[in-house]
Amino acid sequence: MSRVISEFAAEEERRVLALRPVLAPVHGRYGDHPHQVYDQWPAAGGDPAAPLVILLHGGYWRYDRMHLTPFAAYLAQQGLTTVLPGFRRSGGAGGYPETFDDIARLLDTIPAGRPYLLAGHCSGGHLALWAGARGLLPTDSPWYGTALPSAILALAPLTDLDATIRERLSDDAALQLLGGPDAVAERLPLVDPVSLLRGPGSTGVRTVLLHGEVDEEVPLAQFADYAAVHRDLEVVVLPGTGHYTLIEPGAPAARAVADRLHALAAEVAGRAVGGLAVGGPAVGGQPVGGRSGGGG
């Protein structure tokens, strides 16, 4: 089902998604599949101690990362070394389990043991929140892990797959992700942030959920529902802000996102010796030898 949105929201979406992609100066791989690649924008000025941000793109688990390249480049201009990975996606090579295989693999590979901030927008925010909850999965899950992000910034995230299915957001995108109605009961509890937080009440990872006050893409109830089960969550609401302006380079909302990432990095640096550092031309995976080509 397609949501009915205002002209304000429609214009915002058109404006931001029409931005030209920005080519990254560094490319790498974290696996052998063509979608297991990443783009990296080193922080402006080449500061080796710049915070490392891994940024997960949205698009309801279907679309590629190109629309987020301008924002990744913008974050680098704001002094944040930014990595934008591809991954296998619904409707093609991905969905359950491959999308989650790739998120787990890239986060276990790209940072190469360095502390990092994990950010994601919309469905990328869902994946970021899920990744922060990997320690709550059954220990026999292939995705279980305890090497978690230093902090998470979820930007207007989808947090509740059950609600996403009920509201049929983006033409049943969550059903497509999970493999259809018959797979929901078995698969949803393992990949749904709200479900994973019920009971434990915390992931143990510093988490901030930031959204616009007038977001018309993700129902505002999703943010409230996640806050109700995550006792340590910090929620930041930007007045007069929609869904896409969060990732529009130079917009006040995008500056607020960059400022929040710097604030989280400062928190992490205050509790971890050495802070968040990136050493060398690539942050993980194989040595970069050129462009990564296509991918997720």
C-alpha positions in Angstrom: 0.0 0.0 0.0 1.3 3.5 -0.9 0.9 6.1 1.8 -0.9 9.4 1.0 1.5 12.2 1.8 1.3 16.0 1.7 2.8 18.1 -1.0 5.5 19.2 1.6 6.6 15.6 2.0 6.3 14.8 -1.7 8.5 17.8 -2.6 11.0 16.9 0.1 11.3 13.4 -1.3 11.7 14.5 -4.9 14.3 17.1 -4.0 16.5 14.8 -1.9 16.3 11.7 -4.1 17.1 13.8 -7.2 20.5 14.7 -5.9 23.3 13.4 -8.1 25.3 10.5 -6.7 28.8 11.3 -5.4 31.7 9.0 -6.2 33.7 7.9 -3.2 37.5 8.1 -3.3 38.0 4.7 -1.7 36.3 1.4 -2.4 36.6 -2.0 -0.8 35.1 -5.4 -0.3 34.0 -7.4 2.7 33.0 -10.6 0.8 33.0 -12.3 -2.6 29.4 -11.5 -3.7 29.1 -8.5 -6.0 27.0 -6.7 -3.5 29.4 -7.2 -0.6 31.3 -3.9 -1.2 31.7 -0.6 0.4 32.5 3.0 -0.4 34.6 5.2 1.9 34.9 8.9 2.3 37.8 9.9 4.6 37.2 12.8 6.9 38.0 16.2 5.5 41.6 17.1 6.3 42.7 13.5 6.5 42.6 13.3 10.3 43.6 9.8 11.3 41.7 10.1 14.6 38.4 11.1 12.9 35.4 9.2 14.1 34.5 6.2 12.0 30.8 6.0 10.9 29.3 3.1 9.1 26.1 4.3 7.4 23.4 1.9 6.3 21.1 3.1 3.5 17.3 2.9 3.4 14.9 2.2 0.6 12.7 -0.4 2.3 15.4 -3.1 2.0 15.0 -3.0 -1.9 17.0 -0.1 -3.3 20.7 0.5 -3.6 22.9 2.9 -1.8 23.4 5.5 -4.5 20.8 8.0 -3.1 22.8 8.2 0.2 26.2 8.9 -1.4 25.7 12.7 -1.2 25.0 12.5 2.5 27.9 10.2 3.1 30.2 12.7 1.3 28.7 15.5 3.4 29.4 13.7 6.7 33.0 13.3 5.6 33.1 17.1 5.0 32.0 17.5 8.6 35.0 15.5 9.8 33.6 12.0 10.0 35.2 9.2 8.1 32.2 7.6 6.5 31.7 4.1 5.1 28.6 3.3 3.0 28.3 -0.5 2.4 26.2 -2.3 -0.1 24.4 -5.5 0.9 22.1 -8.1 -0.7 18.6 -6.6 -0.9 15.0 -7.8 -1.2 13.7 -8.5 -4.7 17.1 -9.6 -5.9 19.9 -11.6 -4.2 18.8 -10.6 -0.7 15.9 -10.6 1.8 15.9 -13.1 4.7 18.5 -14.4 5.5 21.0 -12.9 3.0 20.4 -9.3 3.9 21.1 -10.0 7.6 24.0 -12.3 6.7 25.6 -9.3 5.0 24.9 -6.8 7.8 26.5 -9.1 10.3 29.4 -9.9 8.1 30.2 -6.3 7.1 30.1 -5.1 10.7 32.3 -8.0 11.8 34.7 -7.2 8.9 34.9 -3.6 7.9 35.8 -2.0 11.3 38.8 -4.4 11.6 38.4 -4.3 15.4 38.2 -0.5 15.6 35.4 1.2 17.6 32.8 2.7 15.3 29.5 4.5 15.2 26.6 2.8 13.4 24.0 5.0 11.7 21.1 4.1 9.4 18.2 5.9 7.7 14.7 4.4 7.4 15.1 0.6 6.7 18.8 1.2 7.2 17.9 2.4 10.7 16.0 -0.9 11.2 19.1 -2.8 10.3 21.3 -0.6 12.6 18.9 -1.2 15.5 18.9 -4.9 14.7 22.7 -5.0 14.6 22.9 -3.4 18.0 20.6 -6.2 19.3 22.7 -9.1 18.0 23.8 -9.9 21.6 20.1 -10.6 22.4 19.8 -13.3 19.7 20.0 -17.0 20.6 23.6 -17.9 21.0 23.3 -20.6 18.3 22.1 -18.0 15.8 24.7 -17.3 13.0 24.1 -13.6 13.6 24.7 -13.7 17.4 27.6 -11.4 18.3 29.0 -9.4 21.2 31.4 -7.2 19.2 28.8 -4.4 18.9 28.9 -0.8 17.7 30.2 1.8 20.2 27.0 3.8 19.6 24.0 3.8 17.2 22.2 6.8 15.6 19.0 5.6 14.0 17.5 8.2 11.7 13.7 7.9 11.2 14.0 4.1 11.5 11.5 1.4 10.9 11.5 -0.3 14.3 8.5 -2.6 14.3 8.2 -5.1 11.5 4.8 -6.3 12.7 3.4 -2.8 12.4 5.2 -2.4 9.0 3.4 -5.5 7.8 0.0 -4.4 9.2 0.2 -1.0 7.6 1.5 -2.6 4.3 4.2 0.1 4.1 5.8 0.5 0.7 3.7 -2.2 -0.9 4.3 -4.9 1.6 8.1 -4.3 1.8 8.4 -6.1 5.2 6.7 -9.2 3.9 9.0 -9.2 0.9 12.0 -8.9 3.3 10.8 -11.9 5.4 9.9 -14.1 2.4 6.1 -13.9 2.5 3.2 -14.3 5.0 4.0 -17.9 5.8 7.5 -17.1 7.0 6.6 -14.2 9.4 5.9 -16.2 12.6 9.3 -18.0 12.4 11.5 -15.2 11.1 10.2 -11.9 12.5 11.2 -12.5 16.1 14.8 -12.8 15.0 15.1 -9.6 13.0 12.6 -7.2 14.6 14.1 -4.6 17.0 10.9 -4.2 19.0 10.5 -8.0 19.5 14.1 -8.4 20.5 13.9 -5.6 23.1 10.8 -6.9 24.8 12.0 -8.5 28.0 15.6 -7.5 28.0 14.7 -3.8 27.8 18.2 -2.8 26.6 20.9 -3.8 24.1 23.7 -2.3 26.2 24.6 -0.1 23.3 24.3 3.7 23.5 21.4 4.4 21.2 19.8 7.6 19.9 16.7 7.6 17.7 16.4 10.9 15.8 13.4 11.7 13.7 11.6 14.7 12.2 8.4 15.9 13.8 6.5 15.8 10.6 7.8 12.6 9.1 5.2 11.2 6.8 7.1 8.2 5.5 7.5 6.2 8.8 4.5 6.3 11.1 5.4 8.3 14.3 4.0 5.4 16.4 7.0 3.3 15.3 9.3 5.6 17.2 7.2 5.6 20.3 6.7 1.9 20.2 10.5 1.4 20.2 11.0 3.9 22.9 8.5 2.0 25.1 10.6 -1.2 25.0 14.2 0.3 25.1 14.7 1.9 28.5 18.1 3.4 27.7 17.0 5.0 24.4 17.5 8.7 23.8 14.9 10.2 21.4 15.6 13.4 19.5 12.8 15.1 17.6 13.6 17.9 15.1 10.7 20.4 14.8 9.2 21.0 11.4 11.4 18.3 9.8 10.3 15.5 7.5 11.8 12.2 6.6 14.3 13.0 3.8 15.7 16.3 5.0 17.7 14.3 7.6 19.9 13.1 4.7 19.9 16.3 2.7 23.5 17.7 2.6 23.7 21.2 4.2 20.1 21.2 5.5 19.7 22.1 9.2 18.5 18.6 9.9 21.6 17.1 8.3 23.8 19.4 10.3 22.0 18.2 13.4 22.8 14.6 12.5 26.5 15.4 12.0 26.6 17.2 15.3 24.9 14.3 17.1 27.5 11.8 15.6 30.3 14.0 16.8 28.7 14.2 20.3 28.4 10.4 20.3 32.0 10.0 19.2 33.1 12.3 22.0 31.2 10.2 24.5 32.8 7.0 23.2 36.3 8.7 23.3 35.7 9.6 26.9 35.2 6.0 27.9 37.6 4.2 25.5 41.3 4.7 25.4 42.3 6.0 21.9 38.8 7.1 20.9 37.6 6.2 17.4 40.4 6.1 14.9 40.8 5.0 11.3 44.3 3.9 10.2 45.4 3.5 6.6 43.6 4.0 3.3 40.8 1.5 3.9 39.1 0.6 7.1 38.7 -3.1 6.6 38.2 -6.0 4.3 40.7 -6.5 1.4 43.2 -3.8 0.5 41.5 -1.4 -1.9 42.7 -1.7 -5.4 40.2 0.4 -7.4 36.6 0.9 -7.8 34.2 -1.7 -6.4 31.8 -1.5 -9.3 28.1 -2.1 -8.8 26.6 -3.7 -5.9 24.1 -3.3 -3.1 
